[in-house]
């Protein structure tokens, strides 16, 4: 991808911001504080060029996000997604054995327990 000198300068400034915090979302104020007042319009135009090239997402007037393509442009290696390994099903505890059935007694057996 071809970059203008202004875009290269803004990318290097973004690289410094990213190196300091390792966050893809950055404050616009932190970036614009690095811009010299007499070059402000040039940097702003270069920043717009980076948005058009989809290296940066503008999230409003205060925050911008560095896209994956932007991270590659500033030299950050993206971690490869780890394959999802299904975990073995947790061993279920064996159910307790059912109590042994009791011998049923008739109506008279209930009154005369143990007597024969």
C-alpha positions in Angstrom: 0.0 0.0 0.0 1.4 3.4 -0.9 1.4 6.1 1.7 2.0 9.9 1.4 4.7 11.4 3.6 2.0 12.9 5.8 0.3 9.5 6.2 3.7 7.9 7.1 4.3 10.6 9.7 0.8 10.1 11.3 1.3 6.3 11.2 4.6 6.7 13.1 2.9 8.9 15.7 0.2 6.3 16.0 2.8 3.6 16.4 4.3 5.6 19.4 0.9 5.9 21.0 0.2 2.1 20.5 3.6 1.2 21.9 2.9 3.2 25.0 -0.5 1.7 25.8 -1.0 -1.4 23.6 -4.6 -0.4 23.0 -6.3 -0.2 19.7 -8.6 2.7 20.8 -6.7 5.9 21.3 -7.7 9.4 22.2 -7.6 11.9 19.3 -6.2 14.5 21.7 -3.1 12.4 22.4 -2.4 12.3 18.6 -3.1 15.9 17.8 -0.9 17.1 20.6 2.0 15.8 18.6 1.1 17.9 15.6 2.9 21.2 15.1 0.4 24.1 14.7 1.8 25.1 11.3 1.4 21.5 9.9 -1.9 20.8 11.6 -3.9 20.9 8.3 -1.4 18.5 6.6 -1.6 16.0 9.4 -5.4 16.3 9.5 -5.6 15.6 5.8 -3.2 12.6 6.2 -5.3 11.3 9.0 -8.4 11.5 6.7 -6.4 9.5 4.1 -5.7 6.8 6.7 -9.5 6.6 7.4 -10.2 6.3 3.7 -7.7 3.5 3.5 -9.5 1.8 6.4 -6.4 1.7 8.6 -8.2 3.8 11.2 -11.9 3.9 12.3 -13.1 7.3 13.4 -15.3 6.7 16.5 -16.2 10.4 16.9 -14.4 13.5 17.7 -12.6 12.2 20.8 -11.5 8.6 20.0 -10.2 6.6 17.0 -9.6 2.8 16.7 -6.6 1.2 14.9 -8.0 -1.5 12.6 -6.2 -4.8 12.0 -4.9 -3.5 8.7 -3.6 -0.4 10.6 -1.9 -2.6 13.1 -0.1 -4.5 10.3 0.8 -1.1 8.7 2.5 0.1 11.9 4.3 -3.2 12.2 2.4 -5.0 15.0 2.1 -8.7 14.6 -1.4 -9.9 15.3 -1.7 -13.0 17.4 -3.2 -15.9 15.5 -6.5 -17.1 16.9 -6.0 -20.3 18.8 -8.1 -23.2 17.7 -10.9 -24.1 20.0 -10.3 -27.5 21.5 -13.4 -29.0 22.9 -13.0 -30.0 26.5 -13.7 -33.5 27.5 -17.1 -33.8 29.2 -16.8 -33.5 32.9 -17.1 -36.9 34.5 -20.5 -37.1 36.2 -20.5 -38.6 39.6 -22.2 -41.9 39.7 -25.6 -41.8 41.2 -26.1 -43.3 44.6 -27.6 -46.8 44.5 -31.3 -46.8 45.2 -32.3 -48.2 48.6 -33.2 -51.8 48.6 -37.0 -52.3 48.4 -38.6 -53.2 51.7 -40.9 -56.2 52.0 -44.5 -55.0 52.0 -46.6 -56.1 54.8 -50.3 -56.3 54.9 -52.6 -54.3 57.1 -52.4 -56.8 60.0 -48.6 -57.0 59.6 -48.3 -53.4 60.5 -50.0 -53.9 63.8 -48.1 -57.0 64.8 -44.5 -56.2 64.0 -42.1 -58.9 64.6 -44.7 -61.1 66.2 -45.3 -64.3 64.5 
